[in-house]
């Protein structure tokens, strides 16, 4: 496997987890099972004091169950996320708090742990990777026109502090691309 570059590391970590307020642009210019209760009494949040935070939204013209199923079928990510090379779920069955999955992207190997899941509404995962701790939160809100998907991710750690501008740009780009790819996949099903 090739050695990961700083940009590859940033991209991979962007795909890993969530954030606090930033100057990141949204993906759009200003523009069936029973619900499973989350095991946390309060929602998992990104680190609002992290040096790198991205928030982004996109409206997807597809049913909620379609969008949710695509996003939570982690083993199928490589089929619609060009930068995700492989994914292996370590925990069988549906994603749930404590579920882990290993994935590779841009020459990096990542292990993510689901921290919270509220079926059809909210998903949070995170974990450490190469000195960076990431938290990634997704929310899914049905609208009259489809589903508004909101994602936010935060990164902390020494590599982030040392290279904040580059990693911020990488995370912004990564989440924009993720949302764009999710929209395309859901709207073509």
Secondary structure by P-SEA (a helix, b strand, c coil): cccccaaaaaaaaaaccccccccccccccccccccccccccccccccccccbbbbbbbbbcccaaaaaaaaaccccccccccccccccccccccccccbbbbbccccbbbbbbbcccccccbbbbccccccbbbbbbbbbbbcccccbbbbbbbbbcccccccaaaaaaaaaaaaaaaaaaaaaaaaac
